[in-house]
């Protein structure tokens, strides 16, 4: 048996697991135990869980629902996988199900990873976390392995009154509980859901800084499903507002969209000036991209409503002016803090845009890609990096832009 320590962010547990499976193949058995889970991360582990299931192996998920950290959307999604999903909940006050265990078994080896890594994005890829991996060579280490499995049995295969299989009946019961939140509510409940607002009086020498590691891009399937849902909801809302295409009965309520907490947003640039229909120095962001990541864009809590009469029409804006750190990847040393970048929603035309004059000054052109990160530092709320076509960054980022903008050759995506 070998023991090693996985220290994140030096070693991302999410990426370690991906490499492990790539090297050894689909395991015969996988059990994931987590106190709570985020929808985006659940989609990341879905392919391997289903691969094990489809190969006739054993795939099992054990989840907690304490602290409002696991959402209705997560429960509905994992139930659809048709694998055993066990929910553990003790109704006793001040008792929380909080373990994190990853168990993988092949024909001649097995891994047991026990640590602090839950299934939200930050915990599996970005945060400071620690885990211990015990690697067993089989059958040589069979005795030690069986002992470890026995000692962790309460978590790997929970039994008794606090554990219940997530069948259709139990799912229906859970979805009706007020204590089971929506995905957006669960994000607020989880400790890493909303970054702490920076202290404006804090100097740079109070806390140190390390650039966070990027997780892999969000699963294409998840991005496509959320973007489609956002577009469908907007169309429904527009029809409800106008009465178009609706029967005499009251329209059905619009279901809140599941939310993601991306590390970064990517979008190809339009022509920034000189072309008919373009507003010089501004970039349009898809409303679907805003609606599935409202906290990332600070929508709505940071936006102020303003009215501006123009040509007899009352123009209504919801705008947020915040400092941005902007640079081009081919000149990383030329970084400028632009103190009041305007990020705004224009009611009259349902446009969501941000001011991009600095990007234009850096030589940004149609087809280049911007990477936008929410950094929430004392001197900058967002960081915007421009990758010009032909650069290594552009070649990497274009693969992340998996969603196409309708009636355009522009693309966007999340990581």
Long-range contacts (C-beta under 8 A, 24 or more apart in sequence): 1-134, 1-135, 1-136, 1-137, 1-141, 1-144, 1-145, 2-134, 2-135, 3-132, 3-133, 3-134, 3-135, 4-132, 4-133, 4-135, 5-130, 5-131, 5-132, 5-133, 6-113, 6-115, 6-130, 6-131, 6-132, 6-133, 7-130, 8-117, 8-125, 8-126, 8-127, 8-128, 8-129, 8-130, 8-131, 9-126, 9-127, 9-128, 9-210, 9-212, 9-213, 12-124, 12-125, 12-126, 12-213, 12-215, 13-102, 13-113, 13-115, 13-117, 13-124, 13-125, 13-129, 13-131, 14-41, 14-44, 14-124, 14-125, 14-215, 14-216, 15-125, 15-215, 15-216, 17-102, 17-104, 17-113, 18-216, 20-104, 20-111, 21-48, 21-104, 24-106, 24-109, 25-106, 26-51, 26-52, 26-55, 26-57, 27-52, 27-57, 27-104, 27-105, 27-106, 28-52, 28-55, 28-57, 28-58, 28-105, 28-106, 28-107, 29-57, 29-58, 29-59, 29-103, 29-104, 29-105, 30-57, 30-58, 30-59, 30-60, 30-102, 30-103, 30-104, 30-105, 31-58, 31-59, 31-60, 31-61, 31-62, 31-101, 31-102, 31-103, 31-156, 31-157, 32-60, 32-61, 32-62, 32-101, 32-102, 32-103, 32-119, 33-62, 33-99, 33-100, 33-101, 33-102, 33-103, 33-155, 33-156, 34-62, 34-63, 34-64, 34-100, 34-118, 34-119, 35-63, 35-64, 35-66, 35-67, 35-69, 35-96, 35-97, 35-98, 35-99, 35-100, 35-118, 36-63, 36-64, 36-65, 36-66, 36-67, 36-69, 36-70, 36-118, 36-119, 36-120, 36-186, 36-190, 37-63, 37-69, 37-70, 37-74, 37-78, 37-118, 37-119, 37-120, 38-71, 38-74, 38-119, 38-120, 38-121, 38-183, 38-186, 38-187, 38-190, 38-261, 39-71, 39-73, 39-74, 39-77, 39-183, 39-222, 39-258, 39-260, 40-121, 40-218, 40-219, 40-222, 40-260, 40-261, 41-119, 41-120, 41-121, 41-124, 42-74, 42-77, 42-78, 42-119, 43-77, 43-218, 43-219, 43-221, 43-222, 44-124, 44-216, 44-218, 44-219, 45-119, 46-77, 46-81, 46-219, 46-221, 49-81, 49-83, 50-81, 50-83, 53-81, 53-82, 53-83, 59-83, 59-84, 60-84, 60-85, 60-86, 60-156, 60-157, 61-85, 61-86, 62-86, 62-88, 62-155, 62-156, 62-158, 63-87, 63-88, 64-88, 64-89, 64-96, 64-97, 64-98, 65-89, 65-97, 65-174, 65-179, 65-180, 66-96, 66-97, 66-98, 67-96, 67-189, 67-190, 68-179, 68-180, 68-181, 68-185, 68-186, 68-189, 69-118, 69-120, 69-186, 69-189, 69-190, 70-180, 70-186, 71-180, 71-181, 71-182, 71-183, 71-185, 71-186, 71-258, 72-174, 72-175, 72-180, 72-181, 72-182, 72-183, 73-182, 73-183, 73-258, 74-183, 74-186, 75-166, 75-171, 75-174, 75-175, 75-180, 76-171, 76-175, 78-166, 79-166, 79-167, 79-168, 79-171, 84-165, 85-165, 85-166, 86-157, 86-158, 86-163, 86-164, 86-165, 86-166, 87-163, 87-164, 87-165, 87-166, 87-170, 87-174, 88-158, 88-162, 88-163, 89-162, 89-164, 90-162, 97-162, 99-155, 100-131, 101-152, 101-155, 101-156, 103-149, 103-152, 103-156, 107-138, 108-137, 108-138, 109-135, 109-136, 109-137, 109-138, 110-135, 110-136, 110-138, 110-145, 111-135, 111-136, 112-136, 112-148, 112-149, 112-152, 114-152, 120-190, 120-192, 120-193, 120-261, 121-215, 121-261, 121-263, 122-192, 122-261, 123-192, 124-215, 125-213, 125-214, 125-215, 125-216, 125-263, 126-212, 126-213, 126-215, 126-263, 127-192, 182-256, 182-258, 183-258, 183-259, 184-256, 184-257, 184-258, 184-259, 184-294, 184-295, 187-259, 187-261, 187-295, 192-261, 193-261, 193-295, 194-295, 195-374, 195-376, 196-376, 197-376, 198-376, 198-377, 198-378, 199-378, 200-378, 202-378, 204-378, 209-377, 212-263, 214-263, 214-264, 214-415, 215-263, 215-415, 216-415, 217-399, 217-400, 217-402, 217-413, 217-414, 217-415, 218-260, 218-262, 218-413, 218-414, 218-415, 220-402, 222-260, 223-402, 223-403, 223-413, 223-414, 224-402, 224-403, 226-257, 226-258, 226-260, 226-288, 226-292, 227-286, 227-288, 227-289, 227-292, 227-403, 229-257, 229-258, 229-292, 230-257, 230-287, 230-288, 230-291, 230-292, 231-288, 233-257, 233-291, 234-287, 234-288, 234-291, 257-291, 257-292, 258-292, 259-292, 259-293, 259-294, 259-295, 260-292, 260-293, 260-296, 260-414, 261-293, 261-295, 261-296, 262-293, 262-296, 262-414, 262-415, 263-373, 263-415, 264-371, 264-372, 264-373, 264-414, 264-415, 265-289, 265-293, 265-296, 265-371, 265-372, 265-373, 265-412, 265-413, 265-414, 265-415, 266-369, 266-370, 266-371, 266-372, 266-397, 266-400, 266-401, 266-412, 266-413, 266-414, 266-415, 267-369, 267-370, 267-372, 267-401, 267-410, 267-411, 267-412, 268-366, 268-367, 268-368, 268-369, 268-398, 268-401, 268-409, 268-410, 268-411, 268-412, 269-356, 269-359, 269-364, 269-365, 269-366, 269-367, 269-368, 269-369, 269-370, 269-386, 269-410, 270-366, 270-408, 270-410, 271-365, 271-366, 272-356, 272-359, 272-360, 272-364, 272-365, 272-366, 273-360, 279-353, 280-360, 281-355, 281-356, 281-357, 281-360, 282-353, 282-354, 282-355, 282-356, 283-353, 283-354, 283-356, 283-359, 283-370, 284-351, 284-352, 284-353, 285-352, 285-353, 285-354, 285-412, 286-352, 286-403, 286-405, 286-412, 287-350, 287-352, 289-403, 289-412, 289-414, 290-345, 290-352, 293-414, 296-374, 297-343, 298-322, 298-343, 298-374, 298-381, 299-345, 303-344, 303-345, 313-348, 315-346, 315-347, 315-348, 316-346, 316-347, 316-348, 317-344, 317-345, 317-346, 317-347, 318-344, 318-345, 318-347, 319-343, 319-344, 319-345, 320-344, 322-381, 322-382, 323-379, 323-380, 323-381, 324-358, 324-380, 324-381, 324-382, 324-383, 324-384, 325-375, 325-377, 325-379, 325-380, 325-382, 325-383, 325-384, 326-358, 326-359, 326-362, 326-383, 326-384, 326-385, 326-386, 327-362, 327-384, 327-385, 327-386, 328-362, 328-363, 328-364, 328-385, 328-386, 328-387, 328-388, 329-385, 329-386, 329-387, 329-388, 329-391, 329-393, 329-394, 330-388, 330-391, 331-362, 334-362, 337-379, 337-380, 341-382, 359-384, 359-386, 362-386, 363-388, 364-388, 365-389, 368-394, 369-393, 369-394, 369-397, 369-398, 369-401, 371-397
